Amino acid sequence: MSNLKIIIIGFGRMGQEIKQVAEKRGHEVIMTIDKDNQEDFSADNLKKADVAIEFTLPDAAYDNIMKCFESGLPVVSGTTGWMERFYDIRKYCLEKNQAFFYASNYNIGMNLFFKVNEYLAGIMNQYSNYDVEIEETHHVHKVDAPSGTAVSLAEILMEKISRKNKWKKEKAENDDEIPVKSIREDEVPGIHRVMYSSSFDDIELKHSAKSREGFALGAVMAAEFIHDKQGIYSMDDLLNI
């Protein structure tokens, strides 16, 4: 594994954790970009790096990613809540032979959790007497609700359970909807629960993150994976699942 020169865009709690993990793995964080030093977010500085890791806010993600692409810099992004513009990013990336890695959640255990849910949902498609709901709990600083991870879970369920066609924030109004409930509490890194319920019993799958370090490790591993590639990639590619 070669040592990378990394720029971190967004230096909140997650960005700080990514810096620590990257340096532990022998990489050099040559610059961190935040709202207080936007003047450093320049083409000249971007061209000094091998890869950018972007964890910011929904309304900033698209412009941040495009700015990196314009300098030919591969991007790893974990910002959620901006997926309405993902197609534009994908199109530009492929047309211009750029490299982009996106995940709504970089925790390796969570991505295994996605696969377990995909498998179980395929089974539950046969059992219409079970209804399903999702609940996510995060720290009080999290901007988007529901979380991007919870939305990803809902999309997995909708793909596999033919009687479910959409997700609904907090409370379902129709039988074809999956309720996705959000709780904001203290400094919780992230808890996701998928619950199936019938009149006879309940089935529950749960993933609890213990710290931000697991998310940061996944993001740095994604940077290691993508820095010499072109195209669009996800955690499925990184973990080969």
N, C-alpha and C positions, 0 to 999 in steps of 0.2 A: 504493500500500500504506500503510495507516494504521499509526501506531506503537501498539504494544500494551503494556498493563501485564500482566506475566506473573508468576505464582507458580510456582516450581520446587519440586516435592515429591520429596525424595530428592536430597541434595547430595553424593553421592560423585563418583567420577571422571567419570561421564557427566553428572551435574547441573552440575558445574563447567564442562564443555565446552559444554553447552547455554547457560549464562549468557554465556560469552564470545561465542558465535555470535549469540545474540539481541541483545546489545548492539552488536555489529558491524553488525547489520542495522537498527539504530536503535530497538530496543524497550527498554523499561524493565523490568528485573527488580525488582519492588517488594518481593519477599520470597523467601527460600529456607527450606524446612522440612526438618528432619532430626530424628533421634532426640533430639538435645540441646535442641531448642526446640519441643517438641510443644505447649506452651501457646500458641504463636503460630498454631497450626493451628486457627483459630476462624472461625466464620461471619462475624463482623465483618470480619476480614482478607480472607477469600475474596471477599467482596462488593466489595472495592476493585479486584479484578483483572478483566481481560477474558478470560483463559484460564489454565488450569493445565497444566503439563507434569509428568507423574508417571513417575519411574523409580525404583522402590524394590525391595521384596522380595516374593516370591509370596504370603506370608501377610499382607501389609499392603495389597496393591493394591486388593482389593475394598472395604475400609472407606475407603481414601483416596478412591477414585473416588466412592463413595456420598456421602461428606461434601461433596465439591465439588458434586455434583448437588443436594443439599439446599439449597445456597446459590445454585443457578441458574448455576453456573460451568461452561463447556465444558471438557472434559478431553481432553488428548492423553496416552496411556499407552504406554509401551514395556516395561513389566514383563512378564516371561514366567514360565511355570510355574504359572499360576492359571486356566487355561482351563476348568476344570470349573465355574467360576462365571460364565463369560462370558455365558451365556444369561440369567442373572438381571440382569446389568448391561444387556444389550441390551433386555430386556423393560421395565425401569424407565425407561431412557432414552427409548424410543419412547412409552411411556404418559405420561410427564411432559414430553414435548417438549424434552428436553435434547439436548446435542450431545456425541458421543464419537468420538474417532479412535483406532483401535488398529492397531498393526503389531508383529509379532514382530521386525522389523528395519527401521530407518528409513533405511538406506543406500540411496541411489538406484540405484547399480549392482547391489546385491543384488536389488532388486525387478525390475530388468531380467533378472537371472539367473533369478529365479523363472519369468519368462515364457519364457525360452529352454528351461528344463527342462520346462516344461509342453508346449512344442512337440515337443521331442525324445522325451519319454515317450509322446506320442501315436503317434509313429512306431515306437518300440520295442515297443509293444503287439503289433505284428505279428510280432515276432521272439523267440520263446520260448526260443531257444538262448542269449540273453543274460540273465544275472542282474544284479541291481543292488544297490548298497550306498551308504551315505552316511557320510561322516566329517567331524566338525567339531573344530576346534582353537581354544581360547580361553585367556585369561589365567587364572592360578591363583586369582584372586579370584571368578570366576564361580560362582554358587551352584548353578544348575540344570544338569543333564546328563541327556539331551542338551539342546542349546540349543533355544530356541523356534524359531529359524530352521531348524534341522535338522528339527524336527518338522513345520514348515510345508512344507519340501521333501518330506518323506515323504508328507504328505497330498496334495500335488500328484501325486506318482508313483502313489499308490494310486488316485487318481481317474482316471488315464489308462491305467494298466496293469492290465488285468482280472485277471491271474494273481496280483496282490499285494493282500492284504486288510488287512494290519496291519503296523506297524513293531515292531521288537524291539530293546531296548537291547543294544548290543555284538555280539550273535551271534544269527543266525536259527536257529531250531530246525526250522522247516517251510518248504516251498517257497513258501508264500504270504506269507512275512514278509520285510520289508526290514530288514537290520541297520543300526543307526545307532550309529556308534562315536564316542566322545568322548575328546579328549586335552586335558589342562590343562597349559599350558607358559608359563612366564615372563610376559611382558606382552603376549602376542599379542592384537590387537584382535578378530580373527575370521577364520578360514579355513574354507571349506565346499567339500567335494568330492563330486560325484556320479559314481559309477563303474559302467559297464556292462562285463561281462566274459563272453566266450565262450571256447571251446577254441581259437579262432583268433586273437582279438585283444581289445584293450581300448579303450573310449571313456571319456574323462574330461572333465568340466566342473568348473572350479574358480573360486571367487571369493575374493580375498584383500583384506581391508580394511587400509589402510595406517595409519589412525589413527582416533580416535573422532570427529574433526571431521565426517566424512561422515555419521555417525549423527546427530550433533547438528544438522547443517544440515537433514536430513530432518524431524527433530522440530519445529524452529522453523518450517519451511515448512508443516508440518501445523497448527501453531497459527495461522499466518496464514490458512490455508485455512478453518479450522473456526470461528473466533471469532464469526462472525455467522450461523451456520447451526444447524439442528436435525437430529437423526438420527444414524445410524451411518455412519462413513466409514473408508476404508482407503487404503493407498498407491496402489491401483488408481485411486481417485477423484482423488487429488492429481496423479498422473502421467498420468492419462487413458489408461491402458493396460488 
